[in-house]
Amino acid sequence: EAGVTQSPTHLIKTRGQQATLRCSPISGHTSVYWYQQALGLGLQFLLWYDEGEERNRGNFPPRFSGRQFPNYSSELNVNALELEDSALYLCASSLDTGLDEKLFFGSGTQLSVL
Amino acid sequence: EDKVVQSPLSLVVHEGDTVTLNCSYEVTNFRSLLWYKQEKKAPTFLFMLTSSGIEKKSGRLSSILDKKELFSILNITATQTGDSAIYLCAPRDAGNMLTFGGGTRLMVKP
């Protein structure tokens, strides 16, 4: 069974551009989470989607947005890129919103903003 | 605001040593605490702890939670070079939100 898959693996953009990152959850998982991991730092929560709805949002500006599609895959969009957006963006999925569900992570998209 | 502090920040040991990694937290409406291992990019799940004082064990790794003192420890015995990684703890609140600590970077030398 395939794990969480993310694309692209690497993405290079310049300041002011827009980036789109994609995530496919494990089959059967309905919840998708997005995290940002800047170099040397821990995972910072960005967004949580379940059943197509945004359930929670982290402390990030509105230029970070996303959506979840009917097949539960998800997209993270970052507009007006800034240098400090350079980071590893990790997607995770879980079976549902149950409080005892563990998150399974993908290998991330490494975004570099020049 | 929820807060998670992991210590030490980094640790260098030799194969065969035993290590103890610490995670202290302040989380409103605490539900559980998860440990992950991050070797390259994708964190992989190690343990989920919900009850105080009950040790969870998997091979050479074990973990325990103290909900009164608000901390958890992860022990690794007889360390191997393959244990080199960043270890992340993440308490979960009743709203299903995980707050990750900054991690402990462990390096095991041959």
Boltz contact constraints between the chains, C-beta under 6 A:
constraints:
  - contact:
      token1: [A, 42]
      token2: [B, 100]
      max_distance: 6.0
  - contact:
      token1: [A, 42]
      token2: [B, 101]
      max_distance: 6.0
  - contact:
      token1: [A, 42]
      token2: [B, 102]
      max_distance: 6.0
  - contact:
      token1: [A, 42]
      token2: [B, 103]
      max_distance: 6.0
  - contact:
      token1: [A, 43]
      token2: [B, 100]
      max_distance: 6.0
  - contact:
      token1: [A, 97]
      token2: [B, 96]
      max_distance: 6.0
  - contact:
      token1: [A, 99]
      token2: [B, 31]
      max_distance: 6.0
  - contact:
      token1: [A, 99]
      token2: [B, 96]
      max_distance: 6.0
  - contact:
      token1: [A, 102]
      token2: [B, 45]
      max_distance: 6.0
  - contact:
      token1: [A, 102]
      token2: [B, 48]
      max_distance: 6.0
  - contact:
      token1: [A, 105]
      token2: [B, 42]
      max_distance: 6.0
  - contact:
      token1: [A, 105]
      token2: [B, 43]
      max_distance: 6.0
  - contact:
      token1: [A, 106]
      token2: [B, 42]
      max_distance: 6.0
  - contact:
      token1: [A, 107]
      token2: [B, 41]
      max_distance: 6.0
  - contact:
      token1: [A, 107]
      token2: [B, 42]
      max_distance: 6.0
  - contact:
      token1: [A, 108]
      token2: [B, 41]
      max_distance: 6.0
